[in-house]
Amino acid sequence: MALNNRPPSQEPTIFEWLGLLARPGIGIKRWLFTGLVGLLILSTGIAFALSVSVSETLVEVGRRVTFARSMSPGMRGALTAATGLTLTGISTYMLYRQLAFGARYTQGSRGIIESLASRQTRSSGPKIVAIGGGTGLSTLLRGLKAYTDNLSAVVTVADDGGSSGRLREDLGIAPPGDARQCLIALSESEPLMERVLSYRFAEDSDLNGHNFGNLLLAALVDIEGDFHHALESAAKLLIVKGRVLPSSISTNMRLAARTSSGTYLAGESAVGHSGETIETIWVEPLDCQPNPAVIEAIKDADLIVIGPGSLYTSILPNFLIPGISESFRNAKAPKVLVCNIATQPGETDGMSGEDHLRAFERHSNVPISHFLVNSHPAMLAAAEGQISILPALDHTIRKGITLVHSNVADPARTTHHDPELLAESIMQMLRDA
């Protein structure tokens, strides 16, 4: 049985535990061996100092390597013992560090060795670029970080609402909201970080409803000079596994669109609440500069995951930046479009899964290889303003796309993805690719 699939209540067998201990790279065996060598050298040094009788062969070897002809027995013994004691001390310290790390990140019934083995597996995991925004992208990252540390989350800088929009207007920085959610999702201390970074000050205070995480990123932008380096510093500060990358280095990027009725929409908030079919969408200014780190991540990726997230306001803005779409089209990695569980009021009202796919490819000009759709839609109350997106039909999907139906809905929140189910479906696609 694979350890990743074991029920939380089931303890690993002795054979599974030994298999994990034997796995290369967990940092236990090398220091155990070093400690044993140190103890052997230490014992030999004590034997030299006390002139304890040992085998003649060992004595002769010991004499040659410890300068018997130029040192007294006491000096030879002290030097050899000090060498052994040093090796033993180093190995003890390194073992303590490894075991302390494993104990720190032990979760549920998972033991220390399992934690170390999981860390080793994640560090050598596939390079995945995830592009989206809001709750959808952070949900995806929570699931994927169990499989790999080599995650690059790409977020838009077109947001102009709420605390992010106000900081953008007041300080001239890129909106930090989506990036903050990704940092929380990728943090090793996620529950605590979520409470701290999501804390919102009272609206009747001087901070007037600002989010603490947004203020932290705003301060780091001022310290580091730009949003990209601010996110790198935040990742170190929050012990983040993976990277969060803004899709553009331009801080003045705004979203614009024209609806089927000819209405011009300016700004992400207006586009997201238009209530009309989006006919054309673009970013202003037209010469927004892509983030070079994003293009490099796309080039090196083993897998590209697009979505989930708001189609027109979180996902597509990233592909409208000159250079980004070209990089995605040229990437050799499989490209998976994750369809939302339900429609989004004011933005994708009445759109089917096929409509999402066609709209994405038409506006982004990026062909995908896989289309992942939830296979278990739920009945939603009319008051929610959303409808579940039904599983797509093979004959309605463009030739060349692999349609994947999978149960990825969160049982507790039927309009959202479940992090673990979504990540497992995506990793299975990568294994099958």
C-alpha positions in Angstrom: 0.0 0.0 0.0 1.3 3.4 -0.9 1.8 5.6 2.2 0.2 8.6 0.5 -3.1 6.6 0.2 -3.2 5.1 3.7 -6.2 6.0 5.8 -5.2 8.5 8.5 -5.9 6.1 11.3 -3.8 3.3 9.9 -0.2 3.0 11.2 2.6 2.0 8.8 3.8 -1.6 9.0 7.4 -2.3 10.0 8.3 -3.2 6.4 6.9 0.2 5.2 8.8 2.0 7.9 12.1 0.2 7.1 11.5 0.9 3.4 11.2 4.6 4.2 14.3 4.6 6.3 16.2 2.9 3.4 15.1 5.6 0.9 18.0 7.7 -0.3 18.1 11.4 0.8 16.2 11.5 4.1 19.4 12.5 6.0 19.4 9.8 8.7 21.6 6.9 7.5 24.6 9.0 6.6 24.8 10.6 10.0 24.2 7.3 11.8 27.1 5.8 9.9 29.2 8.9 10.7 28.4 8.5 14.4 29.4 4.9 14.4 32.7 5.7 12.7 33.2 8.4 15.3 32.6 6.1 18.2 35.0 3.5 16.7 37.7 6.2 16.4 37.0 7.4 19.9 37.3 3.9 21.3 40.5 3.4 19.4 41.9 6.6 20.8 41.1 5.6 24.4 42.7 2.2 23.7 45.9 3.9 22.5 46.0 6.2 25.5 45.6 3.4 28.0 47.8 1.0 26.0 44.9 -1.5 25.9 45.9 -4.7 24.0 44.1 -5.2 20.7 44.9 -7.3 17.7 48.4 -6.9 16.3 47.1 -6.1 12.8 45.0 -3.2 14.2 47.9 -2.0 16.4 50.2 -1.9 13.4 47.7 0.0 11.2 47.0 2.4 14.1 50.7 3.0 14.6 51.2 4.0 11.0 48.3 6.3 10.6 48.7 8.0 14.0 52.4 8.8 13.8 53.5 6.3 16.5 57.2 7.1 16.0 56.8 10.8 16.5 54.1 11.0 19.2 53.8 9.6 22.7 51.0 7.1 23.4 49.1 9.7 25.4 49.3 12.3 22.6 48.3 9.8 20.0 45.4 8.6 22.1 44.2 12.2 22.8 44.4 13.2 19.1 42.6 10.1 17.9 39.9 10.4 20.6 39.4 14.1 19.8 38.8 13.1 16.1 36.3 10.5 17.0 34.6 12.8 19.5 34.3 15.5 16.9 32.7 13.1 14.3 30.3 11.8 16.9 29.3 15.3 18.0 28.7 16.4 14.4 26.6 13.3 13.6 24.6 13.7 16.8 23.9 17.4 16.0 22.9 16.6 12.4 20.7 13.7 13.5 19.0 16.1 16.0 18.3 18.6 13.2 16.8 16.0 10.9 14.7 14.4 13.6 13.6 17.8 14.9 12.5 18.9 11.4 10.6 15.6 11.0 8.9 16.1 14.4 8.0 19.7 13.6 6.1 18.8 10.4 4.5 15.6 11.6 0.8 15.6 10.9 -1.9 13.2 12.1 -0.6 9.7 12.4 2.4 10.4 10.2 5.7 9.7 12.1 9.0 11.4 11.9 10.5 9.1 9.3 7.4 9.5 7.2 7.7 13.3 7.4 11.4 13.1 6.3 10.7 10.8 3.5 7.8 13.1 2.3 10.2 16.0 2.4 12.7 14.2 0.3 10.1 13.2 -2.2 8.7 16.7 -2.5 12.1 18.3 -3.0 12.7 16.1 -6.0 9.0 16.4 -7.2 7.9 17.7 -10.7 8.2 21.3 -11.7 4.6 22.6 -11.8 3.4 26.0 -12.9 0.0 26.9 -11.6 -1.8 30.0 -13.0 -5.1 31.3 -11.7 -6.2 33.4 -8.8 -8.2 33.9 -5.7 -9.6 30.9 -3.7 -9.3 28.5 -6.7 -5.5 28.8 -7.1 -4.8 28.7 -3.3 -7.0 25.5 -3.1 -5.0 23.9 -5.9 -1.7 24.8 -4.2 -2.8 23.4 -0.8 -3.2 20.0 -2.6 -0.1 20.1 -4.8 2.3 21.0 -2.1 2.0 17.5 -0.7 3.6 16.2 -3.9 6.3 18.7 -4.8 8.1 21.7 -3.5 8.8 22.8 -7.1 5.7 24.9 -7.5 5.4 28.3 -9.3 2.1 30.1 -8.7 1.5 32.8 -11.2 -1.0 35.5 -10.2 -2.4 38.5 -12.0 -1.6 42.1 -11.1 -4.9 43.5 -12.5 -7.0 43.4 -9.3 -8.4 46.8 -8.4 -10.9 46.0 -5.6 -11.0 45.9 -1.8 -7.8 46.4 0.3 -5.6 45.4 -2.7 -7.2 48.1 -4.9 -6.8 50.8 -2.3 -3.1 50.0 -1.6 -2.6 50.0 -5.4 -4.1 53.5 -5.7 -2.4 54.9 -2.5 1.1 53.4 -2.9 1.3 52.6 -6.6 2.1 49.0 -6.0 0.8 45.8 -7.6 -2.3 44.4 -5.9 -1.2 41.9 -3.2 -4.4 40.0 -2.5 -4.1 36.9 -4.7 -0.4 36.7 -4.0 -1.1 36.7 -0.2 -3.6 33.8 -0.6 -1.0 31.8 -2.4 1.7 32.5 0.2 -0.7 31.3 2.9 -1.5 28.1 0.9 2.2 27.3 0.4 3.4 28.1 3.9 4.6 25.2 6.1 2.8 26.9 9.0 -0.4 27.3 7.0 -3.1 27.4 9.8 -1.3 30.0 11.8 -0.3 32.0 8.8 -3.8 32.1 7.5 -5.1 33.5 10.8 -2.3 36.1 10.9 -2.1 37.2 7.3 -5.9 37.1 6.7 -6.6 39.4 9.8 -8.6 42.4 8.7 -8.5 45.6 10.7 -11.8 47.2 11.8 -13.2 49.6 9.2 -13.6 52.3 11.9 -9.9 52.3 12.6 -7.1 54.3 10.9 -6.3 51.2 8.9 -9.9 51.1 7.7 -10.5 47.4 6.8 -7.0 46.7 5.4 -5.7 43.1 5.5 -2.6 42.5 7.6 -1.0 40.3 4.9 -1.6 43.0 2.3 0.1 45.6 4.5 3.1 43.2 5.1 3.6 42.8 1.3 3.2 46.6 0.8 6.0 47.1 3.4 8.2 44.5 1.7 7.7 46.2 -1.7 9.0 49.5 -0.2 12.0 47.6 1.4 12.9 45.4 -1.6 12.0 47.9 -4.4 9.5 45.9 -6.4 6.7 43.3 -6.0 8.6 40.4 -7.4 11.5 40.7 -4.8 9.0 41.5 -2.1 7.3 38.1 -2.8 10.7 36.3 -2.6 11.4 37.9 0.8 7.9 37.0 2.0 8.4 33.4 0.9 11.6 33.2 3.1 9.9 34.9 6.0 6.8 32.6 5.9 8.8 29.3 5.2 7.0 28.9 1.9 7.6 25.8 -0.3 7.5 27.0 -3.9 7.3 30.5 -5.4 4.6 33.1 -6.0 5.3 35.1 -9.2 3.4 38.2 -10.5 2.7 37.7 -14.2 3.8 41.2 -15.0 6.4 43.6 -13.7 4.2 46.5 -14.6 2.4 48.0 -11.6 -0.2 50.0 -13.6 -1.7 47.1 -15.5 -5.5 47.3 -15.8 -8.1 45.0 -17.3 -10.5 46.2 -20.0 -13.3 44.5 -21.9 -16.1 45.0 -24.3 -19.4 43.1 -23.9 -21.6 41.6 -26.6 -23.8 44.7 -26.3 -20.8 47.0 -27.1 -20.4 48.2 -23.5 -16.8 49.2 -22.6 -15.7 48.0 -19.2 -12.6 49.4 -17.4 -11.1 47.6 -14.5 -11.2 44.1 -13.0 -14.2 44.9 -10.7 -16.3 46.1 -13.6 -15.5 43.1 -15.8 -16.2 40.7 -13.0 -19.7 42.2 -12.3 -20.8 43.0 -15.9 -23.5 40.4 -16.1 -23.0 40.3 -19.9 -21.1 38.0 -22.3 -17.6 39.2 -22.7 -16.8 39.7 -26.4 -13.3 41.0 -26.2 -10.9 41.4 -23.3 -7.4 43.0 -23.1 -5.0 44.7 -20.7 -4.0 48.3 -20.6 -1.4 49.7 -21.3 -0.9 47.4 -24.3 2.9 47.2 -23.7 2.7 45.7 -20.2 5.9 43.8 -19.5 5.9 40.1 -18.6 7.8 38.9 -15.5 11.0 37.1 -16.9 10.8 34.6 -14.0 7.4 33.5 -15.2 8.6 32.9 -18.7 11.6 30.9 -17.4 9.3 28.8 -15.1 7.0 28.0 -18.0 10.0 26.9 -20.1 11.2 24.5 -17.4 7.8 23.2 -16.3 7.0 19.5 -16.3 3.3 20.4 -16.0 1.2 23.6 -16.4 -2.1 23.8 -14.6 -4.5 26.6 -15.6 -7.2 27.4 -13.0 -9.4 27.0 -11.1 -10.3 30.6 -10.6 -12.4 33.5 -12.1 -12.1 33.0 -15.8 -12.1 36.6 -17.0 -10.6 38.4 -14.0 -8.1 35.9 -12.5 -7.0 33.5 -15.3 -7.2 35.3 -18.7 -5.5 38.6 -17.6 -2.2 36.6 -17.3 -2.4 35.4 -20.9 -3.1 38.9 -22.3 0.4 40.2 -21.4 2.6 40.3 -24.4 5.1 37.3 -24.3 3.1 35.2 -21.8 0.8 33.5 -24.3 3.8 32.8 -26.6 5.7 31.1 -23.8 2.7 28.9 -23.0 2.2 27.9 -26.6 5.9 27.0 -27.0 6.0 25.0 -23.7 6.4 21.3 -24.1 4.8 20.4 -20.8 1.2 19.1 -20.7 -1.3 22.0 -20.2 -4.3 21.2 -18.0 -7.3 23.6 -17.8 -9.3 23.0 -14.6 -12.9 23.9 -15.0 -14.7 25.7 -12.2 -17.2 23.7 -10.2 -20.0 26.2 -10.7 -20.6 29.4 -12.6 -19.6 32.8 -11.1 -22.4 35.3 -10.7 -22.0 38.4 -12.9 -19.0 36.9 -14.8 -19.8 33.4 -16.2 -23.6 33.2 -15.8 -25.1 30.4 -17.8 -21.8 29.2 -19.2 -21.2 25.4 -19.6 -17.9 23.6 -19.3 -17.5 23.7 -23.0 -18.2 27.5 -23.0 -15.4 27.9 -20.4 -13.0 25.9 -22.6 -13.8 27.8 -25.8 -13.7 31.2 -24.1 -10.3 30.4 -22.6 -8.8 29.2 -25.9 -10.3 32.1 -27.9 -9.1 34.9 -25.7 -5.7 33.4 -24.6 -4.8 31.8 -28.0 -3.3 28.9 -26.0 -4.2 25.3 -26.9 -4.5 22.9 -23.9 -3.9 19.2 -23.8 -6.2 18.2 -20.9 -9.6 19.5 -19.7 -10.5 18.5 -16.1 -14.2 18.7 -15.2 -15.9 17.7 -12.0 -17.9 14.5 -12.5 -20.2 14.9 -9.5 -22.1 18.2 -9.8 -24.3 19.1 -6.9 -27.8 20.7 -6.8 -27.4 24.3 -5.8 -30.0 26.5 -4.2 -31.3 29.2 -6.5 -30.5 31.8 -3.8 -26.8 31.2 -4.3 -26.9 32.6 -7.8 -24.8 29.8 -9.2 -25.4 26.7 -11.1 -23.2 23.6 -11.2 -21.2 23.0 -14.3 -22.2 19.7 -15.8 -19.6 17.2 -17.1 -18.6 17.9 -20.6 -19.3 15.5 -23.5 -16.5 14.0 -25.6 -18.0 15.1 -28.9 -18.2 18.7 -27.8 -14.5 19.0 -27.0 -11.9 20.0 -29.6 -9.9 17.1 -31.1 -6.5 16.8 -29.4 -7.8 17.5 -25.9 -8.0 14.7 -23.3 -11.2 15.1 -21.4 -10.9 14.1 -17.8 -13.9 13.6 -15.6 -13.1 13.3 -11.9 -14.8 13.8 -8.6 -13.0 16.9 -7.3 -15.7 18.8 -5.5 -15.4 19.6 -1.8 -18.3 17.8 0.0 -18.6 20.6 2.6 -18.5 23.4 0.0 -20.1 22.1 -3.1 -19.1 25.1 -5.3 -15.4 24.7 -4.5 -12.7 22.1 -5.3 -11.3 19.8 -2.7 -7.5 20.3 -2.4 -6.6 16.7 -2.0 -9.0 15.3 -4.7 -8.0 17.9 -7.2 -4.2 17.4 -6.6 -4.5 13.6 -6.9 -6.4 13.9 -10.2 -3.8 16.3 -11.6 -0.9 14.1 -10.5 -2.5 11.1 -12.0 -2.7 13.0 -15.3 1.0 13.7 -15.1 1.8 10.1 -14.4 -0.3 9.0 -17.4 1.1 11.7 -19.7 
